[in-house]
Amino acid sequence: KIQFLGIPSELGMNLELETLELGGNKLTGTIPLTYNSNSTNSTALNFRNIQLIDLSGNTLSGTIPSYIGLFEKLKTLNLQGNVLLLGPIPSEIGTMVGLQELLLS
């Protein structure tokens, strides 16, 4: 497994990314809190085609960003095992009609 600190901001530049599997990589820090659907800014997550996000088994902290609700093609969101994530589940996740799996334990 790859081990780095945090989620690399450069991932936000990959507009065609469909699967992001970074589970069990000892990632720390927060899920980036910026999102811009038209941005080429490397600090913004910009996943218009993302279908699976797996960040399970890391040590991520902070809150689940509400912009995740904007990922219209997302089918699976796995944040299991990140015991330092705080706060409510963003209500925007409830509007994701294509979401089939939401794993938060």
C-alpha positions in Angstrom: 0.0 0.0 0.0 1.0 3.6 -0.7 1.5 5.7 2.4 1.3 9.5 2.2 -0.1 12.2 4.4 -3.4 13.5 3.3 -5.3 13.3 0.0 -3.1 14.6 -2.8 -4.6 17.8 -4.1 -3.4 16.9 -7.6 -6.1 14.3 -7.8 -8.6 17.2 -8.3 -7.1 17.8 -11.7 -8.2 14.5 -13.1 -11.7 15.2 -14.5 -12.1 11.7 -16.0 -11.3 9.8 -12.8 -14.1 7.2 -12.2 -12.6 5.3 -9.2 -10.6 6.6 -6.3 -9.5 3.7 -4.0 -7.2 4.9 -1.3 -8.4 2.6 1.5 -6.0 1.4 4.1 -3.2 3.8 3.2 -2.8 5.5 6.6 -3.9 8.8 5.2 -4.3 11.6 7.7 -5.8 15.1 7.6 -9.1 16.2 6.2 -11.0 15.5 3.0 -10.3 18.6 0.9 -13.2 21.1 1.5 -13.1 22.9 -1.9 -15.0 21.9 -5.0 -15.4 23.8 -8.3 -17.0 22.1 -11.3 -15.1 24.4 -13.7 -11.8 24.6 -11.9 -8.4 23.5 -13.0 -7.2 24.6 -9.6 -5.3 21.7 -8.1 -6.7 22.4 -4.6 -10.2 21.6 -5.7 -11.6 18.2 -6.1 -13.3 18.1 -9.5 -14.6 14.6 -10.1 -17.5 14.9 -12.6 -17.3 11.2 -13.6 -16.4 9.7 -10.2 -18.4 6.5 -9.4 -16.5 5.0 -6.4 -14.7 6.8 -3.6 -13.0 4.5 -1.1 -11.2 6.2 1.7 -11.8 3.5 4.3 -9.3 2.4 6.9 -7.4 5.7 7.1 -7.2 8.3 9.9 -9.0 11.1 8.2 -10.4 13.9 10.4 -12.8 16.8 10.1 -16.2 16.7 8.4 -17.6 15.1 5.4 -17.8 17.9 2.8 -21.3 18.7 1.5 -20.0 19.0 -2.1 -19.9 15.2 -2.3 -23.6 15.5 -3.0 -22.7 17.2 -6.3 -21.0 14.0 -7.6 -24.0 12.9 -9.7 -22.4 9.6 -10.9 -21.2 8.5 -7.5 -22.5 5.0 -6.7 -20.3 4.0 -3.7 -18.9 6.2 -0.9 -16.8 4.3 1.6 -15.5 6.2 4.6 -15.5 3.3 7.1 -12.9 3.2 9.8 -12.1 6.9 9.9 -13.0 7.4 13.5 -11.9 11.0 13.6 -14.5 12.2 11.1 -16.9 14.5 12.9 -20.3 16.1 12.5 -23.5 15.3 10.7 -23.8 13.4 7.5 -24.4 16.2 4.9 -28.0 16.4 3.8 -26.8 16.7 0.2 -25.9 13.0 0.3 -29.7 12.3 0.6 -30.3 13.8 -2.8 -27.9 11.5 -4.6 -30.3 9.3 -6.6 -27.5 7.1 -8.0 -25.8 6.4 -4.7 -26.1 2.6 -4.0 -23.6 2.2 -1.1 -22.9 4.6 1.8 -20.4 3.0 4.2 -19.7 5.2 7.3 -19.2 2.9 10.3 
